[in-house]
Amino acid sequence: MAQVLEFKLPDLGEGLTEAEIVRWLVRVGDVVAVDQPVVEVETAKAMVEVPCPYGGVVTARFGEEGEELPVGAPLLTVAVGAEVSGTAGEADGGPGAASGAAQGTGTGSGEGSSTVSANGSGPRSGAGAAAGSGNVLVGYGTGAPPARRRRVRPQTPIAPQRSVETPDAQSAPAPRTARVDDHVNGDGSRGEGPVPVISPLVRRLARENGLDLRELTGSGPDGLILRADVEYALRAAAAQGRSAQARTEPHTRVAPAQSLAPHAAPAETATTAAPVIPAPTSGIRVPLKGVRGAVADKLSRSRREIPDATCWVDADATELMRARTAMNAAGGPKISLLALLARICTAALARFPELNSTVDTAAREIVRLDEVHLGFAAQTERGLVVPVVRNAHTLDAEGLTAEFARLTEAGRAGRLTPADLTGGTFTLNNYGVFGVDGSTPIINHPEAAMLGVGRIVPKPWVHEGELAVRQVVQLSLTFDHRVCDGGVAGGFLRHVADCVEQPAVLLRTL
């Protein structure tokens, strides 16, 4: 007899509590092997493929692409232990199939899933629970998962401020989890068939404001009704109501509410008024989630907690560029300019260790770190990421070049792991690739400093007492004023500039 096992979103590490479904790699009815990746998810740290610890036939999926799920929420169910015949009738073919996945109604039987046992057993048995790997990734251990807090959707709707009675509302049963085939006219007239809505938030918004979803045309894929469609309809209805009121009383001047009803209680007017939905300004709303949301949170925290200051200096990079050309002409792997700048940074941090530190606010202590884990800002299609080169102070120019190339490629392909994006102690930001000279960057919390490098361009420069055209770069240092004063920051930046102008200065520290 087939056994239906439930696979939950595993703990992805680094304190992450939720992930967004980017792409499903399997459909309902597909046969999967143990450890086969079944879904691609994006966390606040990286995009990863999640493998399934069970082998068998997928009987249900929970969540649609673009939906966020908390750690511990069901991802899919798999029928194992027996041959399963037939496939789901609507794996991805329509709203009805989407309902079984997104709303979590598929449990191995009924619409949107395959029959996995003769007696229609539940999605999980005691034996299956003991045999599975639980709420962890395959290979990370098989113990019972720790208890986690989950966001639970309310099962009873909030009392609406106004309602519109319809045949459905009068004959509606007790509140339950919404499905896309709800809201069907009793007489089979207009609106017959499933309403393409899969989000319970959209349904609740419409229900609280007395809006009939059958009257709407969705702007999503295959006519899917989105939250924006409901909000637009509510704003249009509010505007139409104001226009009708203006036409019925064109010559009436309405006195302020205080003069018309000086003793009316504010609560009374609030209960009789229609719900107020603020009309957003024109434009596109972009959710702050995933990598973009994590960056926003970290930058906001940095601005709140770190009293930063910035100093900068122009440097003649002509000799550094010549040295790089000579290195690459000597044969062997090509040396990148970023690697040379990183080598200069590690040498400067050895002289000024105050900048390779962090502040323990709870203990009111400055923690100076022994290793230099060098982060570098990289712009990708998914946004700004800061991969970290571990133990950068132990690498030479060739080793740094190889690590920068590896991490940059992984960032562009979305393969950076949470470990690749955390644990930095100092950041190098080469914003010169964007064609700009200077910047005052925000420190990557909880680090204490960031070196910014502008573009290297020919400029007039006084060299050996003569005016000449030289390759000039602007260097900027943003630092946490709690860890050091201007003397240390200026000394660090001056040493970096000296190494850029005269690369032979590095020989003192090699």
N, C-alpha and C positions, 0 to 999 in steps of 0.2 A: 504494500500500500504506500502510495506517495506521501511524503511528509513535506509540509510547507514551512520553510524557515524564513524568518524576517531578518534582513540585513539593514542595520541602522547606520546613519552617518557617523563615521568613527571620529575619535579625538585626533585632530590633526596636529596637535602639539602647539608649543609657544603660547599657551593660554588662549587659543582661539575658541570662540564659542559658537560660531555660525559660519556658513559657507553658501555661496550662490551657485546654483546649477548653471553651468555654461553650456554643456552639450551632453546629451545622453548617447552612450556608445552601444546600447542594446535596446531592443524593443520587446514588448510583451509577446511571449511565444518563442523568443530566441533561446537557444541552448547555450549555456555559459559553462566554462571550465573553472575549476578552483584557481583563484588568484588572477582571473581575467579582469582587466579594467572594464568597468560598466558605466562610469559616469565621469565627466570632467568637471571639477568644481573650482571656484575661485574664492580664496580666502583673503583676508586683509594683508597677507604676506605674499602669496604666490598662487599660481594656477597648477593644480595637481590632478592626476588621474587616480581614481579610487578603485582598488581591486575588490572583487567579491570573494569572501572566504568559502562560498558554497558552489558546488557544481550541480547543474540541473536546468530546469526550464523556468524562465522568468514568467511569473504569473501576474505581477502588478508592479507598477512604478508609482512612486509618491513624489510629486513635485514636478513642475514644468520648468523649462529653460528660462532663466531669468529670475526664478523664485529663490528666496533665501530660506534655508532650513537651519534650525539649531542643531548643535551636536547632540546625538542621541535620537533624533527624529528618524522614522522609517524612511529608507531609500527605496527598497524593492523587496519583493518576496520571491523565493525560488522553491520550486517543487523538486525534491530530491528523493532518491531511494526507489523509484519505480519509473517505468516507461510512461510518458505522458503523451496522449494523442490529441491532435488538433492544436490549433493556435488561436490566439485571441481574434475575435471578429473585428475589433477596431483598435489595432495596436496604436496607430497614430493617425487614423483616418478621419476623425471628426471630433466635435465637441464632446460627444458622449464618451469617447475613449479618454479624452483629456480629463474628464471629470473623475474617472476612476483613479487616475494617477495623482492629479493635483489635490483632490479633496481627501485622498486616502480611503476611498470607499472600496477599492478592489482588495479582496482578501483571499484570492485564489478561487473564487467562484462567482458566477453572475456576470454582469456586463463588464466588458473591458478586461477580462482575464480568462485563463483556461481552467477547466475542472481538473484538479490535481489529486483528488481522492474520491472513492466511491461514496463515502459517507459525508462528503463535504466538510471535512474537519477544518478547524480554525487555522489561522496563519502560523501558529507556532505551538509546538508541543514541548513537554518537559525534556524529552530525550533530545529533541533538536536543539533546544537552548543549551543543553550541556555539551553537545557535540560541536556547536559552532564556536567561532573565535570571538563572538560578542562584539562589543562596541569599540573595537580596535582594528587597525590595519593588519593585514596578514603579515605574520612574521614579527609582530610587536608584542606577542604574548597572548595567552588564551585565558587569562583569569577573568573573573567577573568584573565588568566595568564599574567605575566609581559612580555614585549617584550624582546626577547633574540636574540643574534647574532647567526646565523647559518652558518656553512660552506657550501657554494653553489658550487656544481661541475660545472666547465665550460661547456657550451653547444656547444662551437665551439672548434675544435681541434687546438692545437698549430701547426704552419706551420712546417712541417718536414724539416730536413736538407737534406735529400735525399729521393727519392720516387721510388717505383717500380710500373710501370703501370700494372694493371691487368684489366680484364673485369669488375670486381666489381668496381675498382676505377674509371674507365671511365664512368660508368653508375650510379654511386652512387648518391643518392638524397642529399638534404641539410643535414648538420650535425644534428643529433638528439641523444636522449639517446640510448645507445647501448643495444641490446638484444642478448640473446644467439643464436637466430636463424638467425642472420646476417651472412654475408660472405658465401653465397651459390653460387656455380658456376652456371653461366647462362645456360650452356649446360647440367646440371645435372650430370656431370662426378664426378671424385674423389673429395671428400669433400662435397658431397650432404648431406643435413640434418643439424641439429643445431650444432654449434660449442660450445663445453662445456666450456664457459667462462662466468663468472658472474661479474667479477670485472671490472669496467670502467677504472681503473688505468692500468690494464693489457692490455686492448684493446688500450688505448692511447699510451702506450709504444711500442706496436707492430706497430701501425699506424705511429708513428713518425719515426720509423726506417725502414719502408717499409717491415715489416715481415708479411707473410701470415700465419695467425693462423691455417689454414687448414693443414699446413705442420707439425704441432707439435702434439706430443702425451703427454697429461697431466699426471702429477704425482700425482694429487690430487684424492680425492674420485670419483669413477666412471669416471676416465679419465679427471677430471676437470683441465683445464690449469691454472697454477699458475704463479705469477710474476717470481718466480725462473726459471720456464721452459722457459719463454721468454728471461730472461737475459742469461741463459745458451746457448740458440740458437744464440743469438747475439754475444756472446764471441766465439762460435765455428765458426760462419761465419767470424768474424774478423781474427781468427787464420788461417782459410783456405785461406783467401785473402792474408795474409802475406806469407803463404807457396807458393802459386801460383806465387807471384811476385818474390820470391827467385828462383824458378825453371826457370822462363823466363830470368832472368839476373844473372846467376850463377857466372860470372867472372867480373861483373861490380862493381867497387868501387864508391860509391856515395859520392860526396863531400858534405860538410855542406851546408845547405840551403842558408847561407849568401853568399857563393862563387858562387853558381849556379845562384842566382837571387839577387844580392846585393841591387837592388832598388825595389824589390817586397814588396808591402804593406802587413803587417801581416793580415789585414782583408781579403785580397783576398784569402790567403791560408786557412784561417779559414772557409770561406764559401764553399770551394770546398772539404774540407776534410770530411771523414765520421765521424759520431758522435762517440765520444770517451766514452766508457763505462768502468769505472775502474773495473778491474778484482779483485774480493775480494779474500783474502787468503782462503785456504781450511778450512772448518769447518762449523758449523751450526750457522745461525743467529737467535738470540732469541730477539724478540721485547721487548723493555722496555715500557711496558704498564701495566695497571691495578695496582695491589698491588706492583709488582716489579718496575714499573715505578715511582710510588709515593714514594717508599723507596729511589730510586736512586735520585730523585729530592730533597728530604728532606736531605739526607746525603750530597749531593753536596752543598746545601745551608749552612748546618752546617759548612762544611769545609771552605767555603768562608767567612762566617760572624763571626764565633766564634773563638777567640784566646784561644784555649784550652790548658790545661796542665794536666799531669797525675802524681799522686804519689801513692805509694803502700806500703804494709806492710804484713809480714807473721804473722799469729795469731794461737794460740793453741785453736782449737775448741773442745777439748776433753770434757770439762765441758758442753758446749752447747749441744753436742750430748747426754750426760748423762741426762741433764735436759729434753730434748725432749723425751727420752725413759721413764723417770719417769712420764711425763705428759700423755703419751699414755697408760701407765700401770694403771693409775688411773681411766680409764674408760671414756666414752663419745666419742665424735668425735675425730678422729686422727688429730694431729697437724702436719702440714708439716714444713719441714726445711725452705722453702721459706717464710712461714708466720712468723717464728721467726726472720728471717733476716729482713723482712719488718717491724716488730715491733721495731727492733733495729734502723732501718733507721728513722722511724717517731720520735723516742725519740731523736736521734742525730740531726734531723732537728729542733726540738724544741729548742735545745741548740745553734744551728748554723743556724739561719733563712736565712742568706745570700745565702745559697745554694738552698733554695726553692724560687727562684725568676726568673725573666725574664728581658731582656733588651729592653726598648723602644728606638730604634735607632732614630726614628723621633724626639722624645722629649729629647733625650739624658738623659734618666732617668733609674735607676734600680728600678723595681717594685717588692717589697717583698710581697709574697702572704700569705694569712692567712690560707687557707686550703691546705692540702697535698693530691693531686690526684696522686697516685703512679702508674706509668707505669711499666710493667715488660715484658721483651723480651721473646717471645715464637716463636719457630720454628714450622711451619706447612708445609703441602704439597704445599700450595700456596705461601710459602715464609715466611720471617720474619714479624711478626706483633707485635705490642706493645699495648695490651689491658690496660685499665686504671681502677684502683680501686678507686672509688670516696670516698673522705673523709676518706682516710686510717688512718688518725691520730685518728679517733673516734672508730676504730674497735680493738677488742682484737685478740688474736692469733686464736681463733676459727672462728671469723668472717672473718679474712683475709684468712684463709684456705678455707672457703666456697667460697669466691669471686674468689680466684685464680682457684679453681676447675671449677667453673661455666664459667669463661671467657676462660680458656684453652680449655674446651670442645667445647664451641661455636666457638673458633678460628679453631680448627681442623675440625669442621663440616662446616666451612664457613658461620656461622650465625652471626658473629659479625656485629653490626650496626655501622654507622659512629660515633655515640655518644660514643660507647665503645672504639673507637680508637683515640679520640681526647681529648684535655684539660688536659693532664698530666703536672705535675709540677716538678717531679723528677722520674728517672727511675732506677729500680733495674735489673741488668743483671746477671743472673746465668749461665755463660758460662761453669761452671764446669761440667754440664751435658754432654758436648762434650768431656770430658776427658782431658781438658787443664788446666793449672795452672794460667796463667796470660793473660792479654789483655790490649790494650789501645783503648777502644771503642770510637766511635764517638757520641757526645752528640746529643740527640734527640731534634732538634730545635723545639720550641724556649726555651726549658728548659736551666738550667744553670749547671746541674751536672748529673752524672750517677755513681752509685756504681757497680763495677764488682766483682763477687765472683767466684773464681776458684774451682777446685775439692778439696774435703777433703780427704786426704790420710795419711796413717801412715808414719811418718818421724822421724828421730832422733831429739830430742829436749831436751834442758836443762831445767829440771823441778825441782824446789826446790833444786837447786845446784847439781842435779844428771842428768846424761845422761839417757834419757828414750825414749821410742817410744810413740809418741803422734799423735793425729789426727790434722794435720796442714792444714791451708787454706791460700791462698794468696788473699788479698783484694786490689782492686785498685779503685781510685777515679779520674775520669776525670771531670774537672770543667772549667767553663768560667772564665778566669783570669780578666775579666772586673768587675765581681760582688764581688770578694774577692781576697786576696793575699794568699801566701802559708801558713801563720799562721792559717787562718781560715780553709783552706782545710785540713791542717795537724791535727788541733784539731778535726775536724769532723771525719776523718779517724781513729784517735787514740781512740776516744770515741767508735766508732763502734768496733774496735778491742778489747777494754777493755770489752765491753758487750759480745762479742763472747767468750773471755777467762774466764770471770767471770759473768755469767748471772745474779747474784744477784745485779750487778750494776744497772740493769734495775729497781729494786725496788725503786730507788730514784725518778724515773719519773712516777711511776704508781699511 
